[in-house]
Amino acid sequence: SAAISPVVLRGWASRFRQKREMHDSISIVSSRRAFEGRVFDVRVDEIRYGQEAPHRIDVIELGHTVAVLAVDDSQRVALVRQYRHAAGAYVWEIPAGHVDRGEGILDAAVRELREETGYSAGRIEPLLTVYTTPGVCDETQHIFFATDLRAGEQALDQDERIDVKLVSPDDAWRLVTGQVSDAKTALALLWLKAQGGQMRSESGRS
């Protein structure tokens, strides 16, 4: 393998020290709970950088969530469509939901896939973990890839109305990008596209 020059190593070390110093210089002056809701809470922090005056940061506490890119033996993607009141629209997306208290992340992914679509997966593996909106929210979303799907019955919550559709990757991309896109779903489909060019570039966004 190619050797890494000492200059490059010193550059990496310097950048690491700068990031660490910046992190260490941040202090939380105060913190209080401003709102407790059914789905999320809101926390108000006063933070200080070094010796500067403190300033307020509002944080939405959502915690860990999961999302599942599920693909059947015919290479069709499982999408769900539901009304998202905050967006004021019906949105096509991959199955997703919260990790319940005391629940494992993988267990939550398996559960959400089954509850929202009725499908169980013979194989499910992690793809990546992302911060969805780190500027205001602590949500950490774990995205999984599921295959070897077996059909079953949905197990929806009382307030859920979810339609399920199996579509080709190309059709999934058109459905998702035909409106303001759901970020996790667009990211998952772009990952799928990179796995061998399964999706043709039929949209100006690809």
N, C-alpha and C positions, 0 to 999 in steps of 0.2 A: 504494500500500500504506500501511497505518496506520503512523504514526511511533511510535517507542519513546521514552518519556520519559526524560530524563536521570536521574531518580530510579531508575527500573527498571534502567537500565544500570549505575548505581553499585552497586545491590544485587547484580546478577550479578557485577560485578567483585570486590566484597567477598567473596562466597561462593567465587569461584574462588581468590582469594588465601588464604582460610582452608583450602580443600582442599589447595592446593599446599603451604602451610606445614606442614599435618599430614603430608603425604606426605614432605616433606623432613626432618621430625623423626624419621623411623623409620630405625633403623640395624640391620644384621645383625651381631650380636656373634660368632656362630659358626654353622657349618653342617656337618652330617655325614650321610652316607648310612647309614641304619639297616637297610634291606632292599632287596634286588634280586629282583624276580620276573619271571615270564614276560610278564605284562600291565602291571604297574606297579611303581614303586619307591616307597620311603618315605624322606623326608628329615626330619631333625630340626634345626630352626633355633632359635637364641636371638636374640630381637629386643628392641630397646629403643625406647621412645617418649621422645624428648627425653632428660632426665636421670634418668628413672625406672629402677628396677631391671629388668634383663632378665628375660624370661619365655620359656618354651618353646612352640614351635609345631610340631606334627607335620603334614607336608605329603605327601599322596599325589601322586606325579608320574605323571600319565597322558598329558599332552600334548594334541595335537589329535585330535579325532574328527569324524566326519561322520554326518549322518542325512538321509534322503531321503523327502519326501512325494511319492509318485508317483501320478498320476491318469491313467487311460486315457481313450479317446475317449468312453466311455459314462459318464464322471464317477464311475468307481469307484476307490476307494482301494486300493492294494496294501499289505496288512498281512502281517507275518510272526509266527508263533507259535513260541516256543522255550522250553525250560526254563532258568530263571535260578536257579542254585543259591543265590546270595546271598539271593535273595528267597524261595527254597523254593517256587517256583510257576512254572507255565507262563504266559508273558506275551505279550499281543498288543502289537505295536509296529510302527513304521515301520522299514524297513531302516536299519542303522547299523553303524559299525565304526571302527577306528582308521585314522589316516593313517600309512602306512608311512614309514620313514626315507627321505628323499630324494624322496618322492612329493608331487605337487601336491595341494592340497585338492580342487579340482574333479575331478582324476583319481581320487582316492580315492572321491568320491561316486559317480562313474560305475561304478567297480569294485565297490563294495559293493552297489549296486543290482543289477548283473548277477549277482554271485556269490550273493547271498541269494535273489533272486526269479527270475532268468533273464531279466528284462526289461532292454532297453536303451532309452534315451530319445532321441527326436529333438531335444528341447529340455530343458535343465536350467539353472536359474538360482538364485542365492543368495537365501534369504529373510532370515535373520538369524544372528548368532553370539551364543552365550550361554555364561556360566560355569554349569556344571551344579550344582556344590556348592562355591562359593568359600570357604566356611569351613574346608574341610579338603583340598580337591583343586584342582590347577591345570588340570583338564580344560577345554578350550575347544572347544565343539561348534559346528560349522558346519552349519546346516540348509538344505537345498536343496529346490526345487520342480521336479519332473520331469513332462513331458507327452509326447504322441506316442510312446506305449510300443510296443515291438515284442517279442513273446514269444521266448524262447529257453530254454536249459537252465541250471539252477543249476550253480554251481561251488563247492560247499561244502568247507570244511576237514574234515579227518578226524574232528574232535571235534564237528562241528556237525550238529544235527538240526533242520531248519527247515521248517515248513509255510507255504505261501503261500495267501492268499485275497484275491480282489478283491471288495470290498463297497461299497455305497453309503455316502456320508458319514454318514447316519443310523445305519446298521448298524455302521459303524466306531466311532462314538461309543458305541453301546450295548456293543459288545465291550470297548472300552477302559475305560469307566467302570463296567462290571459287576464290577470287582475293584479292588484298589489300582492306580491308574493309572500307566502309564509316563509320566514327565513330558514328555519330548520329543514323544511322540505326542499327548498331550493338547494341548500347545501348538500343534503343527502343525494338528490338527483344529480348534482354536478359530480359528486364522488362516483356515483354509478356510471355516469358518462365516461369518466376517466378509466374505468375498468375494462377497456377494450373497445371503446367507441360504439357502444350499443345504441346511443341516441344520435341521430343525424342533426346537424345544425339547421333547423327549420325556423328558428326564431332569431330575431335580431339581437336577442339578449344572450345567446349562447356563444 
